[in-house]
């Protein structure tokens, strides 16, 4: 009898430990799409700047307008970022089909591309802002404010539950699902085929089934990520806000996937000075990551979020071209 009781206690402790997942992101929310169950959360209700996660909203509003996606958009000097002076791989004066401009905004997170989409919205920028407000209200995103299309402004703010709603709604657009899950693409700019890459290094990576992806970064927002993934037959949406480094964001995503798949959750250590992560060998099958004494521990939670119909999953692809290809190094986002 005592042996059975002792075994039960050990099993209980082991199960609780397996649910403990540390995160480098300041806010985390992971929701199972099919049930609305909250799988993991940390400061999920905290309202924070969302950086380029904004571009998912921009894309939905643009697609809702049903403009001609083959129409050429000329990148204007007014599209240049004068707030943070971020770099762009899209030159002023270039004429690009709206469809490709949308992909530059989503896949490569280009700010000039996003700004030009809002500028050429029917009725102009003010009409675009009004459409964004209506979309936010329609999705029930009560803790969200979006003032401009790029995410460069720290006034673009939201929280985990609202961003899960936005992600699910965005995934219902085949164009957004496809374009955010392209690992790379070749786009014609001024007669040259230029290769652009996804800002999320997990897109196209072995073992990842991603249906939607968007990264974000500003100094105020930190490293952010939205992804819809499938693991062990489960569909889930994750929102990670304000990680201190790209490595922390990636490790958080890895931890989330392992938890969804029911694997033993690794423990993460983010080096304070170097902002890097070290993987420590611990077992014959799965690597573990050395724990930090200060690493916050988050436990699985229960709850529901209003479901929004999800869209189709898209596979990463490369668009072939016979033109000369120029590989452009992307700025990490």
N, C-alpha and C positions, 0 to 999 in steps of 0.2 A: 504493500500500500504506500509506504513512504517513498519507495523507488518511483512509483507512478506519479506521486505528487511532485517529487523533485524534478522528474522529467517534464511534467506539465509546466512548472515554473520556468525551467530552462527554455522551453519552447516559447513561452510568453515573452521572456526577456529577449530572445533571439528575434522574434517577430517584430517587437517594438524597435529594436535596434535597426532592423532592415528598413523601417519606415523613416528613419532619421536621415535627412538629406541636407547637407550644408550648401549654402549658396553664396557666391560672391556678389551677385546682383542685389541691389537694395530693395527691390520689389519683384515678387515672383507670383505668377498664377498659372496653374496648369489644370485644364478642364477636359474631361472625357467628352468628346463630341456627341456620341450616341445617347448618352444618359444625362449629360449636364452635370455630372458629379465632379466636384472639386477634388483633384488628386493631390495637389501640392499648393501651398500658398505661403507667402511671407510678405507682410506689409502690403497686401494686395489692394487695399482701399486707398493707399497713399496716392495723392495726385501729384504728378511729376511732369517735367518737360519730356516730350516724346521724340524730339529730333525728327529724323527722316521716316519714322513710322507714319508720319503725317501723309506721306506720298500714297499710301493705300487709300486714304480718303480722297485725295486728289484724283487718283485713277478712277475710283467709282463715280465721282461726280462728272468727270470727263466722259466716261462711257455712257452714263445716263443721258447725256445731252445728244447722243447718237449723231455726232458729227462725222463727216467723211474722214475715215482713218487713212485714206490715201492722199488727202490734201497736204500739200507742202507747207510746212511752217518755217518761216525764216527766223533764225535766232537773232534777237534784237539786243542792242546794248543795254536796254532797260531790264533784260533778263539776267544780267551779270549781278552776282552777289556783292552788294556794297555794305552788308551788315557784318559779315565775318570774313569777307574776302576769300572765300573758299575757292579752290581750283576747280577747273572744269575741262573735260576732254571734248567739249563741243564748242567750236569756234563761232564767234559772232559773225553773222552774215551767211552761215551755212543754211541751206534749204533742205529740210528733212521731212519725209512723210510723217504725219501725226502718229501713225502706228509705231514707227521706230522711235519717235520722241518719247512716247509712252514707255517703251521698253528701256530707254536710257534712264528715265526717271525711276523706274521700278527695279530693274536688274542691277544697274550701275549706280543708282541713287544720285544721278546728276541733277544738280540744283538749277542750272540754266534750263534744262529740259522741262523740269516741273514748273518753273516760272513761266515758260513760254506756253505751256498748256493752259494755265490760268489766264494769261494775257489774251489768248485767242479763243477763249470760251465765248459762246454767244452772249453778247451784251457786255463783254469785257470783264475786268478783274472784280468790280463791285458785284456784278451778277454772279460770278463764280463764288464769292464769299457768301452771298445769300443762299446759293445752292448748297454750299457746305453746311450752313446752319440748318437748313431744312433736312439734310441727310442725317446730321447728328441727332436731330429731334426724332426723325422717323425710326432710327435704330435704338432710341431710348438711352442714348449716351449722356446721362444727366450730369456727369462730372467732367465733361470734355469741352475744351475751348480750342478752336483752330482759327487762327487769324490770317495765315498765309499758306501757300501750297507746298513749301519746301521742308519746313520743320526747323529752319535756321533760327527762328524766333523762339526764345524761351517761354513766350506766352502761349505757345501751342502746348497744351497740357491735358493729361488724362490719367486714368488709373487702370488697374488690371481688369476688372469686370467690364468696363467700357471697351477696352482694347480687344478683349475676347469677342465681344459683339461685333466690333469692326472687322476683325480678322475673319470671322465666320461669314459675314456678309460679303467681304472681298473675295473669299474663296468660291463664292457662288458665281463669280464672273470668270468664264473660261479664259478670257484674255489675261486677267490678272494672275490666275493660277499658273498659266503656261509661262508668262513672261517672268514671273518671280522665281520660277524653278528652272530656268535656263541657266546652265553653268557658265555659258559664254555664247556670244553671237557676233556675227560680222555685219556691220552696218556701214552703208555707203555714205561717206562724208566728203563732199566736194570732189566726187569722182574717185575716191580711194576707199577700198574696203578696210575698215578698221575693226580690230577685234576688241570687244568689250567683255569684261568678266563680271560675274556676280560678286557682290560685296560679302556674301555669306559663303565662307569656305566649306561649309557642310553640304551645300548644294552640289550634287553630283558625286559626293563622297561615297565610298563603298559602305553598304549597310544602311544607308539613310533613304527612307521613303518619305519625301517631302511634298506636300500638296500646296503649300503657300509659304513664302519667306519674305521677310523685310528686315533689314538692319537699320540702325540709326546711331548717329554720334554727334554730339556737340559737347562743349565743355560743361554746360549746365546739365545736360541730360545723361552724360556718361555713355557707356556702350549699351545699346538697346537691341532687342531682337523679338520678333514675332515669327512663329512657325506653326504650321499645321503638319503633324507627322503621323505616321502609322508605325506601330511597333507591337509585335506579338499579337497581331490581329485587332489591336485597339487604335482608334482614331482619337487624337488629342490635339488641343491648341495650347501653346505655351506663350506666355508673355514675360519677358525678362527686361527689367528697367534698371538703369544706372549701375552697371557693372564698372569696376575701376579699370579694367583692361580687356582687350580682345580675348586674351587667354582665359580670363575669368568667365566671360560670356560663353565661350566654347565649352568650357568645363561644366558650366551650369546646364547647358543643353545636353551634354553627354550624360550627366547625372539624371536629368529628367527622363531621357530615353531609357536608361537602365531601370529606373523605377517603374516606368510604364510596362516595360517588358518583364517585370517581376524578378530581375536579377538583383543580386546583393548590391546595395548602393555603395559606391566608392566614397571616400572622404577626400575633400579637396583642400589643398593648401595653396594660397596665393601669396607669393613672396612680397612683403610689404615694400621693399625698396625697388626691386627690379620689376615688380608686377608680372612675374612669370610663374608658371606652374610646373611642378616636378612630379613625374609619375614614378612611383616606387614599386618595384617588383615585390609581390607578396604571395602569389599563388601560381600554380602551374597552368591555370586556365585563364584567369582574369586578372589584369593589373589592378593594383590599388594605388591610391594617391594619398600621400602622407597627410595626416590630420594636423590642423593648426589648433592651438589651444584657444584661439580667439575666433575660430570659424563659427558663425552662427549656425545653429542646428534647427531645421524646420521639419515639422512632422506633417504627415498626410492629414488632410482634413476632409470633412464631409460637407455637402451642401449642393445647391443647384444653381445654374445660371440659365436664363431664358435661351432656348435653342434657336438658332437661325439656320436655315437650310444651307448645307455645305455644297460646294461644287465638285467638279471632277478633279482628279489628281493628274498632274502633268509630269512627264518625264523630261529630264534635261536633254537638250539637243543642240547641235551646232549647225548653223545655216551655211551650206557650202557656197562658194563664190569662185569665179574664175579671175576676179580682179586681184591686183596686188594687195597683199594683206600687211597691214602695219599693226604690230602688237603694241598696245598702249598700257603701261603700268597703271593700275588703278590706285586711288587713294583709299586706304582702309576706312571703312565706315562702321 
